[in-house]
Amino acid sequence: MLKESPVITLNNFISKELYEVRDDIMGKILTIIDASISDQEQRKGLKDIIRQSYDYNELKWVRYRIGRMLREFNEKFAKLSLNPEEDKFLETGEYPSTEATQSLASPSYFPEE
């Protein structure tokens, strides 16, 4: 298996942070609803509406745009070699089902080789 490029690693870290922020904000909103509405049925109804109104496809679009930005940055400035699967991912947002995604539980975002 090819080693994941720094561009893909950066993309994965940005995506992870994006989803963590999304989950944190959603949790805070739902907690405010819990504290504000005493009627259980109304509270559940409002929380369902909030969850449904949060467009998860919008996050996919943001991830796509981040990938395109990183691809363009790499082409113009970093000039790192990407394998064809990584390049396709940054261009289309579609990641092939391979072992290319690594665990993001690293003590350093950019550990020394």
N, C-alpha and C positions, 0 to 999 in steps of 0.2 A: 504494500500500500504506500502511496506517495504521502510525504509529510504535508500537512496542511500549511498553506502559505500564510504569512503574517496578515495579508489583506483579508483573508477569510476568517482568521482568528479575530481580527478587529471587528469584522461584521458580526460575528457570533456574540462578542462581548456587548456591542451596541444593542443588538436584538434582545439579549438577556436583560439588560438594564431597562429597555423599553417595556418589556412585558412585566418586569417587577414594579416599575412605576405605575403601569396600568392597574395591576392588581392592588397596589397600595391605595391608589386613589379610589378605586371601586369599593374597597373595604371601608375606607373612611366615609364615603357617601352612604353606604348601607348602614353603618353604625349611627350616623346622624339620623337616618330614617328610623332606626330602632328606638333611639332616644326621644324622637319627636312625636311619634304617633303611637297612642296607647291601644287603639283598636287593632287586634291581631289581623283581621281580614283586610282592613285598609292598608296596614303596614306591609303585608305580603303582596297585595296588589301593586302598591307603589314600587316596591323592590323589584317585582317582576317587570314592570314597565322600564325601570332604570336599567336593568340587566339587558332587556331586549333592545333598548335604544342605543346601547353601546355597540357600535358597529365594528365587529371584529375584522371584517374585510378591510376597514380603513387601516388597521394595523398592518395587514398584509401589504397594502399599498405603500405605507411608510417604510416597511422593510425593503420593498422593491426599490423605492427611491434611494434609500441608504445604500443598497447594493450598487445601483447605477453610479452614485456619487463616488463610492470607493473604487469602482472599476475605472472611472474616468481619472480619479486622482492617481491611481496606480499607472495608468497609461501615460499620463502627462508628467508625473513627478517621481514616483517611487520606482517604477519600471521593474517590478518584481516579476519573476516567472510564475505564471499560474498554470495549473494543469487544465486540460480542456473542460473537465467537469466544473472546476471552480470558476473559470471564465464564463461558462454558460450560466452558472448560478448568479453571478453578479450582473449578467446581462438580462436574464429572464426572471430571476427570483425563484426558479424551480431547481431544487437541489435533488440530485439523483439519490436513490436509496442505497447508499454505500456507507462504509464506516468512516466517511470523511469528517463527520461531526465529532468533535472531541468533547470530553467533559469540560465544563467551564469552571469547575471547582479548583481553580489554581490560586495559590497564594499571591502570585504576581501576574498582572495582565500580560507582561512581555518578559518572561523569564529568559535568562541568558542561556544560550545553547550549551 
